[in-house]
Amino acid sequence: MKRIFTTLFAVLFVAFTYAQNIPNNEFENWTGGKPNSWDATNISLLSVTTVTEETASPQSGSKSCKIETKSSYITTIPGLITLGTFDYMSQSISGGIPFPYRPSKLKGYYKYSPSGADQCFIGVGLSKIVGGVRDTIGQGLLQSTTAVTTWTLFEQDITWTSTDDPDSLNIIISSSNLTGSYVVGSILYVDSLFFEFLPVGMNQEDIKTLDILACYPNPFSGNTTINFASPENAVYEFSVMNMIGVEVHKAQVNAKAGENIINFSAADLPTGLYLFSVKNGKYCKTQSFIVR
């Protein structure tokens, strides 16, 4: 099993179904013991179940994904989910989903209980066919040995090596270090995955980050207040997007230098996780809130 990943991005990406954002990103839907749209290292041949739905205290909604490294009578099996396909016999991952966008970050919420010196592994790869060969043109990898006992936001920058748009996406998440040794007993919980995108025509190095001082209450029903600090007098766009990429609210904000307040009503929105952005051609910040 150790050779599943000599390197994350040696995997093959193959298009299966169209997805504008990360499918089943809140892990609410499950079939046959696996989250819909994801494959997992649940190996019936060895009677090993490494990935299960967790209903106790999810970060959002009614379920999260529990990923655990376990031992079989043959070997140690890392807990793992992927948007591609896991094949136990060849110990490989292939596949992915069609994805023509250029996100700047992969974000989500996690909890982690490592066993020994194990590391959790959260990797994203975006690829396209170049000269008849599939080439990874965007990638990001988060590895951590730190125990995290409460739901915590992670964010992983995506590094691009081409200005081209990708055509495929794969995300691989594991409770163990896929480039090293697996340690039985490591447990990773994940929930509410999403991408952050830069404004059209802007590069990461061009963006200056705004300070979001507070979004309170969060979670909320009805109204919330967003406080942000602007370095100068400026006009911003405040927008809210649901988790399938549909913009549900947009407004202009005339900000002064210093602290500013946005009052937002979610009275017409269904419950769920949303992304909100405060941005213009010079500054940008994206965060999330939960409507109950």
Residue frames as qw, qx, qy, qz and C-alpha x, y, z in Angstrom:
[[0.000, 0.882, 0.471, 0.000, 0.00, 0.00, 0.00],
 [0.380, -0.661, 0.041, 0.646, 2.89, 2.38, 0.56],
 [0.307, -0.078, 0.522, 0.792, 3.39, 2.86, -3.17],
 [0.215, 0.774, 0.594, -0.021, -0.12, 4.30, -3.69],
 [0.135, 0.988, 0.044, 0.066, 1.59, 7.68, -3.62],
 [0.696, -0.044, 0.022, 0.717, 5.20, 8.16, -4.49],
 [0.048, -0.116, -0.004, 0.992, 3.92, 11.57, -5.53],
 [0.382, 0.485, 0.559, -0.553, 0.36, 12.86, -5.52],
 [0.451, 0.681, -0.036, -0.576, 0.35, 14.25, -9.00],
 [0.030, -0.285, 0.876, 0.387, 1.55, 11.19, -10.86],
 [0.446, 0.343, 0.785, -0.260, -2.08, 10.05, -10.92],
 [0.098, 0.217, 0.680, 0.694, -4.13, 9.95, -14.12],
 [0.297, 0.366, 0.365, -0.803, -7.07, 12.34, -14.44],
 [0.028, 0.228, 0.834, 0.503, -10.00, 11.14, -16.55],
 [0.352, -0.059, 0.033, -0.934, -13.27, 13.02, -17.11],
 [0.010, 0.274, 0.958, -0.081, -16.44, 11.39, -15.82],
 [0.020, -0.778, -0.623, -0.075, -19.23, 13.87, -14.98],
 [0.186, 0.607, 0.027, 0.772, -19.52, 17.64, -15.16],
 [0.483, -0.666, -0.460, 0.334, -19.19, 19.60, -11.90],
 [0.152, 0.861, 0.012, 0.485, -19.05, 23.38, -11.47],
 [0.268, -0.727, 0.475, -0.417, -17.87, 23.09, -7.87],
 [0.041, 0.278, -0.940, 0.196, -16.83, 20.28, -5.54],
 [0.642, -0.246, -0.528, -0.498, -19.57, 17.62, -5.65],
 [0.774, -0.485, -0.405, -0.032, -21.13, 16.52, -2.37],
 [0.338, 0.545, -0.401, 0.654, -18.79, 18.96, -0.64],
 [0.424, -0.488, 0.384, -0.659, -20.67, 18.76, 2.66],
 [0.197, 0.136, -0.968, 0.073, -20.81, 14.93, 2.60],
 [0.554, 0.008, 0.355, -0.753, -24.57, 14.88, 3.14],
 [0.866, 0.254, -0.087, -0.422, -25.29, 12.13, 0.60],
 [0.242, -0.441, 0.864, 0.016, -24.00, 8.53, 0.92],
 [0.887, 0.204, -0.144, -0.388, -24.54, 5.33, -1.04],
 [0.933, 0.138, -0.311, 0.119, -23.13, 1.91, -0.29],
 [0.747, -0.538, -0.082, 0.382, -21.06, 3.21, 2.61],
 [0.509, -0.005, 0.172, 0.844, -19.27, 5.87, 0.55],
 [0.129, 0.644, 0.178, -0.733, -19.97, 9.60, 0.05],
 [0.641, 0.658, 0.394, 0.039, -21.66, 10.17, -3.30],
 [0.436, 0.885, -0.135, 0.094, -19.22, 11.34, -6.03],
 [0.118, -0.747, 0.640, -0.134, -16.23, 10.12, -3.98],
 [0.863, 0.070, -0.500, 0.024, -14.39, 6.82, -3.92],
 [0.472, -0.718, 0.401, -0.317, -12.86, 5.46, -0.70],
 [0.308, 0.390, -0.861, 0.108, -10.48, 2.82, 0.63],
 [0.726, -0.137, 0.453, -0.500, -13.34, 0.71, 1.96],
 [0.336, 0.369, -0.827, -0.259, -12.14, -2.75, 0.95],
 [0.852, -0.153, 0.083, -0.494, -14.84, -5.43, 1.28],
 [0.819, 0.273, -0.501, 0.065, -12.36, -8.15, 0.31],
 [0.411, 0.222, -0.646, 0.603, -10.44, -7.44, 3.53],
 [0.430, -0.693, -0.578, 0.001, -13.53, -6.49, 5.59],
 [0.395, -0.267, -0.190, 0.858, -11.96, -3.07, 6.19],
 [0.071, 0.861, 0.424, 0.270, -14.05, 0.13, 6.36],
 [0.495, -0.117, -0.154, 0.847, -11.87, 3.22, 6.61],
 [0.087, -0.113, -0.127, -0.982, -14.43, 5.86, 5.59],
 [0.116, -0.527, -0.835, 0.104, -17.77, 6.36, 7.31],
 [0.125, -0.673, -0.240, -0.688, -20.46, 9.03, 7.64],
 [0.317, -0.165, -0.612, 0.706, -20.33, 10.86, 10.94],
 [0.208, -0.703, -0.499, -0.462, -23.55, 12.34, 12.32],
 [0.537, -0.688, -0.326, 0.364, -22.25, 13.52, 15.69],
 [0.225, -0.824, 0.030, 0.519, -21.42, 17.26, 15.62],
 [0.638, 0.419, 0.354, 0.540, -20.81, 17.88, 11.89],
 [0.256, -0.209, 0.006, 0.944, -19.40, 21.28, 10.97],
 [0.387, 0.213, -0.121, -0.889, -22.41, 21.97, 8.73],
 [0.667, 0.027, -0.535, -0.517, -25.56, 20.10, 7.82],
 [0.861, -0.341, 0.134, -0.352, -26.28, 16.68, 9.32],
 [0.970, -0.043, 0.108, 0.213, -23.15, 14.70, 8.36],
 [0.039, 0.838, -0.512, -0.183, -19.39, 14.93, 7.96],
 [0.872, 0.321, -0.369, 0.001, -16.84, 12.43, 6.64],
 [0.618, -0.649, 0.442, -0.031, -14.76, 10.33, 9.05],
 [0.740, 0.535, -0.404, 0.053, -11.51, 8.92, 7.59],
 [0.644, -0.629, 0.419, -0.120, -9.48, 6.44, 9.63],
 [0.417, 0.526, -0.740, -0.046, -6.30, 4.43, 9.02],
 [0.859, -0.265, 0.275, -0.340, -6.89, 0.79, 9.93],
 [0.113, -0.448, 0.879, 0.117, -5.11, -2.56, 9.96],
 [0.895, 0.126, -0.178, -0.389, -6.15, -5.67, 8.06],
 [0.889, -0.299, 0.336, 0.088, -4.68, -9.13, 8.38],
 [0.794, 0.410, 0.153, 0.423, -2.49, -8.33, 5.35],
 [0.429, 0.257, -0.018, 0.866, -1.42, -4.71, 5.66],
 [0.057, -0.533, -0.390, 0.749, -2.24, -1.23, 6.95],
 [0.239, 0.612, 0.598, 0.459, -4.91, 0.61, 4.95],
 [0.109, -0.120, -0.157, 0.974, -4.85, 4.43, 4.96],
 [0.249, 0.700, 0.596, -0.305, -8.24, 6.08, 5.25],
 [0.166, -0.212, 0.420, 0.867, -8.72, 7.91, 1.95],
 [0.476, 0.684, 0.508, -0.217, -11.34, 9.59, -0.24],
 [0.244, -0.248, 0.484, 0.803, -10.86, 10.79, -3.81],
 [0.544, 0.546, 0.084, -0.632, -12.88, 12.32, -6.63],
 [0.401, 0.438, -0.725, -0.349, -11.15, 9.72, -8.79],
 [0.940, -0.087, -0.214, -0.252, -11.16, 5.93, -8.48],
 [0.306, -0.617, 0.709, -0.153, -9.17, 3.89, -5.97],
 [0.884, 0.187, -0.391, -0.177, -8.05, 0.42, -7.09],
 [0.678, -0.610, 0.397, -0.100, -6.79, -1.82, -4.32],
 [0.949, 0.095, 0.228, 0.194, -5.31, -4.51, -6.56],
 [0.626, 0.547, -0.004, 0.555, -3.05, -2.06, -8.43],
 [0.483, -0.582, -0.268, 0.598, -2.71, 0.20, -5.38],
 [0.249, 0.091, 0.280, 0.923, -3.39, 3.26, -7.52],
 [0.210, 0.672, 0.446, -0.552, -5.74, 6.18, -7.95],
 [0.212, 0.136, 0.569, 0.783, -7.05, 7.29, -11.34],
 [0.027, -0.690, -0.675, -0.258, -9.84, 9.46, -12.62],
 [0.114, -0.238, -0.211, 0.941, -11.35, 12.75, -11.58],
 [0.292, 0.735, 0.581, -0.192, -14.09, 15.08, -12.77],
 [0.392, 0.558, 0.288, 0.672, -14.27, 17.62, -15.61],
 [0.322, -0.812, -0.257, 0.414, -13.42, 21.06, -14.24],
 [0.546, 0.568, 0.196, 0.585, -12.57, 24.09, -16.45],
 [0.212, -0.953, -0.068, -0.204, -11.96, 26.67, -13.69],
 [0.555, 0.380, -0.417, 0.611, -8.87, 28.17, -12.02],
 [0.576, -0.788, -0.211, -0.063, -9.40, 28.35, -8.24],
 [0.201, 0.748, -0.450, 0.446, -6.76, 30.05, -6.12],
 [0.163, -0.359, 0.779, -0.488, -7.32, 28.05, -2.92],
 [0.605, -0.279, -0.718, -0.200, -8.91, 24.88, -1.63],
 [0.211, -0.357, 0.494, -0.764, -10.63, 25.46, 1.70],
 [0.695, -0.308, -0.584, -0.283, -12.64, 23.41, 4.13],
 [0.500, -0.628, 0.363, -0.473, -13.02, 22.36, 7.75],
 [0.749, 0.149, -0.640, 0.082, -11.22, 19.53, 9.49],
 [0.621, -0.652, 0.364, -0.239, -10.40, 17.81, 12.77],
 [0.715, 0.416, -0.556, 0.082, -7.42, 15.52, 13.12],
 [0.719, -0.578, 0.362, -0.135, -6.19, 12.98, 15.65],
 [0.562, 0.572, -0.597, -0.022, -2.81, 11.65, 14.44],
 [0.937, -0.341, 0.068, 0.031, -1.38, 8.40, 15.69],
 [0.771, -0.190, 0.178, 0.582, 2.34, 8.61, 16.41],
 [0.182, -0.488, 0.245, 0.817, 4.11, 10.84, 13.88],
 [0.387, 0.467, 0.727, 0.322, 1.49, 10.37, 11.16],
 [0.030, 0.276, -0.098, -0.956, 0.34, 13.26, 8.94],
 [0.527, 0.612, 0.526, -0.265, -3.00, 14.05, 7.37],
 [0.303, -0.089, 0.598, 0.737, -2.89, 14.61, 3.62],
 [0.399, 0.738, 0.433, -0.329, -5.14, 16.98, 1.62],
 [0.315, -0.254, 0.538, 0.739, -4.13, 17.32, -2.02],
 [0.537, 0.706, 0.314, -0.339, -5.70, 18.95, -5.08],
 [0.373, -0.224, 0.607, 0.665, -4.57, 18.61, -8.68],
 [0.542, 0.702, 0.214, -0.410, -5.89, 20.27, -11.86],
 [0.465, -0.227, 0.686, 0.512, -4.77, 19.04, -15.25],
 [0.620, 0.638, 0.027, -0.456, -5.28, 19.21, -19.01],
 [0.861, 0.215, 0.352, 0.298, -4.18, 17.39, -22.14],
 [0.050, 0.877, -0.313, -0.360, -1.03, 18.99, -23.59],
 [0.272, 0.566, -0.721, -0.293, 0.42, 17.49, -26.76],
 [0.777, 0.009, -0.569, -0.268, -1.56, 14.31, -26.26],
 [0.526, -0.041, -0.715, 0.459, -0.27, 13.88, -22.69],
 [0.434, -0.814, -0.338, -0.186, -2.15, 14.78, -19.50],
 [0.441, 0.283, -0.356, 0.774, -0.21, 17.39, -17.56],
 [0.382, -0.718, -0.498, 0.299, -0.88, 18.75, -14.06],
 [0.291, 0.552, 0.077, 0.778, -0.94, 22.55, -14.32],
 [0.323, -0.622, 0.182, -0.690, -2.32, 23.45, -10.88],
 [0.730, -0.181, -0.644, 0.140, -1.71, 21.79, -7.55],
 [0.267, -0.656, 0.358, -0.609, -1.75, 22.23, -3.80],
 [0.736, -0.109, -0.656, 0.125, -0.84, 19.96, -0.91],
 [0.386, -0.668, 0.308, -0.556, -1.50, 20.30, 2.81],
 [0.758, -0.075, -0.623, 0.179, 0.16, 17.92, 5.27],
 [0.265, -0.667, 0.319, -0.619, 0.05, 18.30, 9.05],
 [0.516, -0.024, -0.809, 0.281, 1.05, 16.33, 12.15],
 [0.120, -0.174, 0.420, -0.883, -0.83, 18.66, 14.49],
 [0.078, -0.435, -0.887, 0.133, -3.79, 17.38, 16.48],
 [0.215, -0.163, -0.110, -0.957, -6.91, 19.51, 15.91],
 [0.009, 0.240, 0.911, -0.334, -9.78, 18.80, 18.28],
 [0.314, 0.637, 0.445, -0.545, -12.38, 21.32, 17.09],
 [0.598, 0.638, 0.420, 0.245, -13.61, 22.17, 13.61],
 [0.294, -0.662, 0.204, 0.659, -10.93, 24.38, 12.08],
 [0.605, 0.777, 0.042, -0.170, -10.79, 26.10, 8.70],
 [0.629, -0.269, 0.461, 0.565, -7.89, 25.03, 6.49],
 [0.509, 0.828, 0.019, -0.236, -6.84, 26.80, 3.34],
 [0.698, -0.196, 0.494, 0.480, -4.34, 25.54, 0.79],
 [0.228, 0.713, -0.269, -0.606, -2.98, 27.75, -1.99],
 [0.846, 0.348, 0.386, 0.116, -3.09, 26.28, -5.49],
 [0.232, -0.615, 0.446, 0.608, 0.09, 26.87, -7.49],
 [0.746, 0.613, 0.226, -0.133, -0.31, 27.21, -11.25],
 [0.522, -0.350, 0.519, 0.580, 2.44, 26.43, -13.76],
 [0.224, 0.278, 0.655, 0.666, 0.42, 27.48, -16.81],
 [0.245, 0.196, 0.120, -0.942, -1.99, 30.26, -17.76],
 [0.379, -0.102, -0.752, -0.529, -4.21, 27.68, -19.49],
 [0.693, -0.248, 0.207, -0.645, -7.53, 26.55, -18.08],
 [0.231, -0.192, 0.952, -0.064, -7.62, 22.96, -16.80],
 [0.599, -0.051, -0.497, -0.625, -10.12, 20.37, -17.95],
 [0.771, -0.254, -0.582, -0.041, -9.98, 17.96, -14.99],
 [0.284, -0.651, 0.412, -0.570, -9.87, 17.99, -11.19],
 [0.763, -0.213, -0.605, 0.075, -8.99, 15.47, -8.51],
 [0.318, -0.681, 0.391, -0.532, -8.98, 15.92, -4.75],
 [0.758, -0.035, -0.635, 0.144, -7.40, 13.29, -2.50],
 [0.372, -0.661, 0.322, -0.566, -7.82, 13.40, 1.29],
 [0.780, -0.015, -0.615, 0.119, -6.25, 10.89, 3.67],
 [0.647, -0.751, 0.019, -0.129, -5.84, 10.34, 7.39],
 [0.803, -0.376, 0.259, 0.383, -2.22, 9.23, 6.80],
 [0.039, -0.744, 0.433, 0.507, 0.92, 10.43, 5.07],
 [0.881, 0.419, 0.189, -0.110, 0.57, 9.00, 1.55],
 [0.518, 0.741, -0.400, 0.150, 4.19, 9.80, 0.74],
 [0.020, -0.533, 0.759, -0.374, 5.49, 7.95, 3.81],
 [0.207, -0.074, -0.962, 0.158, 4.32, 5.37, 6.33],
 [0.526, -0.480, -0.335, -0.617, 0.75, 4.81, 7.52],
 [0.042, 0.155, -0.780, 0.604, 0.04, 4.63, 11.24],
 [0.351, -0.451, -0.799, -0.188, -2.99, 2.70, 12.46],
 [0.295, -0.614, -0.583, 0.444, -5.42, 4.81, 14.48],
 [0.095, -0.169, 0.091, 0.977, -5.02, 8.19, 12.75],
 [0.171, 0.661, 0.729, -0.043, -8.46, 9.78, 12.32],
 [0.076, -0.084, 0.188, 0.976, -9.37, 12.74, 10.10],
 [0.251, 0.677, 0.655, -0.222, -12.78, 14.44, 9.87],
 [0.143, -0.052, 0.334, 0.930, -13.58, 16.73, 6.92],
 [0.190, 0.705, 0.664, -0.162, -16.61, 18.83, 6.01],
 [0.176, 0.931, 0.204, -0.245, -17.73, 21.83, 3.92],
 [0.570, -0.145, 0.406, 0.699, -15.04, 21.86, 1.22],
 [0.385, 0.875, 0.276, -0.098, -14.99, 24.79, -1.21],
 [0.628, 0.226, 0.164, 0.726, -12.78, 26.67, -3.64],
 [0.071, -0.818, -0.113, 0.559, -11.80, 30.33, -3.46],
 [0.602, 0.514, 0.373, 0.484, -11.55, 32.14, -6.77],
 [0.259, -0.350, 0.027, 0.900, -9.80, 35.39, -7.60],
 [0.411, 0.723, 0.203, -0.517, -11.71, 38.10, -9.46],
 [0.778, 0.492, 0.315, 0.232, -11.56, 37.69, -13.24],
 [0.463, 0.797, -0.076, 0.380, -8.38, 39.12, -14.74],
 [0.280, -0.833, 0.393, -0.270, -6.45, 39.24, -11.46],
 [0.710, 0.227, -0.623, 0.237, -3.47, 37.19, -10.36],
 [0.715, -0.541, -0.391, 0.205, -2.70, 36.10, -6.80],
 [0.557, -0.130, -0.136, 0.809, 0.29, 38.44, -6.59],
 [0.018, 0.428, 0.227, 0.874, -1.92, 41.41, -7.56],
 [0.518, -0.643, -0.463, -0.324, -4.38, 40.92, -4.72],
 [0.056, 0.328, -0.568, 0.753, -4.12, 42.69, -1.40],
 [0.383, -0.382, -0.840, 0.043, -6.08, 41.05, 1.40],
 [0.349, -0.599, -0.015, -0.721, -8.78, 42.87, 3.31],
 [0.063, 0.069, -0.839, 0.535, -9.22, 42.27, 7.02],
 [0.554, -0.467, -0.500, -0.474, -12.60, 40.78, 7.86],
 [0.078, -0.417, 0.587, -0.690, -12.81, 41.80, 11.50],
 [0.331, 0.082, 0.815, -0.468, -15.98, 39.87, 12.35],
 [0.455, -0.164, -0.595, -0.642, -19.04, 38.12, 10.98],
 [0.053, -0.112, -0.837, 0.533, -21.45, 37.91, 13.87],
 [0.721, -0.283, 0.613, -0.156, -23.55, 35.98, 14.57],
 [0.613, 0.456, -0.579, -0.283, -22.30, 32.98, 12.56],
 [0.020, 0.370, 0.806, 0.462, -24.10, 30.59, 12.19],
 [0.196, 0.232, 0.296, -0.906, -27.28, 32.67, 12.10],
 [0.153, 0.553, 0.779, 0.252, -30.87, 32.87, 10.96],
 [0.002, 0.931, 0.327, -0.160, -32.26, 36.20, 9.88],
 [0.250, 0.942, -0.143, 0.174, -29.52, 38.85, 10.03],
 [0.806, -0.274, -0.029, 0.523, -25.78, 39.02, 10.48],
 [0.038, 0.985, -0.118, -0.116, -23.25, 41.85, 10.57],
 [0.855, 0.181, 0.045, 0.485, -19.95, 41.79, 8.70],
 [0.202, -0.939, 0.135, 0.242, -17.20, 44.16, 9.81],
 [0.831, 0.240, 0.127, 0.486, -14.23, 44.76, 7.53],
 [0.308, -0.757, 0.102, 0.568, -11.29, 47.18, 7.47],
 [0.644, 0.694, 0.190, 0.261, -10.56, 49.11, 4.29],
 [0.619, -0.206, 0.012, 0.758, -7.10, 50.66, 3.82],
 [0.074, -0.094, 0.195, 0.974, -8.63, 53.59, 1.94],
 [0.522, 0.433, 0.272, -0.682, -11.88, 55.18, 0.78],
 [0.051, 0.190, -0.851, -0.487, -13.08, 52.78, -1.91],
 [0.761, 0.102, -0.022, -0.640, -16.09, 51.17, -3.58],
 [0.167, -0.224, 0.960, -0.007, -16.43, 47.41, -3.07],
 [0.677, -0.061, -0.488, -0.547, -18.69, 44.67, -4.33],
 [0.400, -0.210, 0.779, -0.435, -20.26, 42.51, -1.63],
 [0.680, 0.131, -0.517, -0.503, -21.47, 39.19, -3.01],
 [0.598, -0.226, 0.690, -0.339, -22.82, 35.93, -1.59],
 [0.554, 0.308, -0.668, -0.390, -22.56, 32.58, -3.38],
 [0.887, -0.239, 0.241, -0.313, -24.04, 29.20, -2.52],
 [0.522, -0.467, 0.695, 0.166, -22.01, 25.99, -2.63],
 [0.712, 0.349, 0.560, 0.240, -22.92, 25.11, -6.22],
 [0.419, -0.052, 0.297, 0.857, -21.49, 28.40, -7.44],
 [0.038, 0.717, 0.539, 0.441, -24.70, 30.42, -7.86],
 [0.136, 0.108, -0.256, 0.951, -24.54, 34.07, -6.82],
 [0.213, -0.620, -0.755, -0.007, -27.54, 34.74, -4.57],
 [0.186, -0.928, -0.238, 0.220, -26.81, 38.32, -3.53],
 [0.574, 0.186, 0.078, 0.793, -24.77, 41.26, -4.78],
 [0.123, -0.952, -0.275, 0.051, -24.55, 44.85, -3.53],
 [0.452, 0.596, -0.174, 0.641, -22.26, 47.89, -3.77],
 [0.597, -0.673, -0.280, 0.334, -20.51, 49.08, -0.63],
 [0.262, 0.817, -0.123, 0.499, -19.12, 52.61, -0.39],
 [0.788, -0.420, -0.287, 0.348, -16.42, 52.17, 2.22],
 [0.055, -0.954, 0.229, -0.184, -14.37, 54.70, 4.14],
 [0.474, 0.439, -0.663, 0.378, -10.80, 54.17, 5.29],
 [0.240, -0.284, 0.686, -0.625, -10.97, 52.15, 8.50],
 [0.198, 0.162, 0.947, -0.195, -13.73, 49.95, 9.86],
 [0.446, 0.030, -0.338, -0.828, -16.94, 49.43, 7.86],
 [0.434, 0.091, 0.798, -0.408, -20.14, 47.49, 8.51],
 [0.387, 0.004, -0.663, -0.641, -22.29, 45.42, 6.16],
 [0.534, 0.039, 0.615, -0.579, -25.70, 44.38, 7.44],
 [0.318, 0.141, -0.796, -0.495, -26.97, 41.28, 5.63],
 [0.696, 0.005, 0.403, -0.594, -30.34, 39.55, 5.78],
 [0.069, 0.167, -0.946, -0.271, -30.63, 35.87, 4.86],
 [0.548, 0.175, 0.494, -0.652, -34.39, 35.80, 5.27],
 [0.767, 0.450, -0.089, -0.448, -34.88, 34.54, 1.68],
 [0.357, 0.521, -0.773, -0.057, -32.04, 31.98, 1.71],
 [0.923, -0.207, -0.290, -0.148, -32.36, 28.27, 2.51],
 [0.654, -0.676, 0.337, 0.049, -30.20, 26.82, 5.27],
 [0.908, 0.276, 0.038, 0.312, -26.64, 25.87, 4.35],
 [0.561, -0.457, 0.164, 0.670, -23.06, 27.04, 3.91],
 [0.430, 0.875, 0.188, 0.118, -22.41, 30.19, 1.83],
 [0.609, -0.056, 0.044, 0.790, -19.33, 32.08, 0.69],
 [0.087, 0.966, 0.230, -0.084, -19.26, 35.87, 0.90],
 [0.647, 0.136, 0.108, 0.742, -16.73, 38.16, -0.76],
 [0.030, -0.945, -0.095, 0.313, -15.79, 41.81, -0.33],
 [0.655, -0.042, 0.423, 0.625, -13.73, 42.87, -3.33],
 [0.371, 0.873, 0.003, -0.317, -12.83, 45.40, -5.97],
 [0.760, 0.606, -0.192, 0.138, -10.02, 45.63, -8.52],
 [0.207, 0.686, -0.549, 0.432, -7.39, 45.99, -5.81],
 [0.249, -0.304, 0.762, -0.515, -8.56, 44.21, -2.66],
 [0.725, -0.082, -0.529, -0.433, -10.32, 40.91, -2.05],
 [0.164, -0.238, 0.850, -0.441, -11.40, 38.71, 0.84],
 [0.688, -0.134, -0.519, -0.489, -13.63, 35.63, 0.84],
 [0.153, -0.183, 0.840, -0.487, -15.02, 33.90, 3.93],
 [0.374, -0.272, -0.821, -0.334, -18.00, 31.72, 4.77],
 [0.373, -0.151, 0.489, -0.774, -21.09, 31.80, 6.94],
 [0.107, -0.208, -0.970, -0.073, -23.80, 29.29, 7.79],
 [0.462, -0.188, -0.068, -0.864, -27.52, 30.06, 7.54],
 [0.098, 0.064, 0.944, -0.309, -29.64, 28.04, 9.94]]
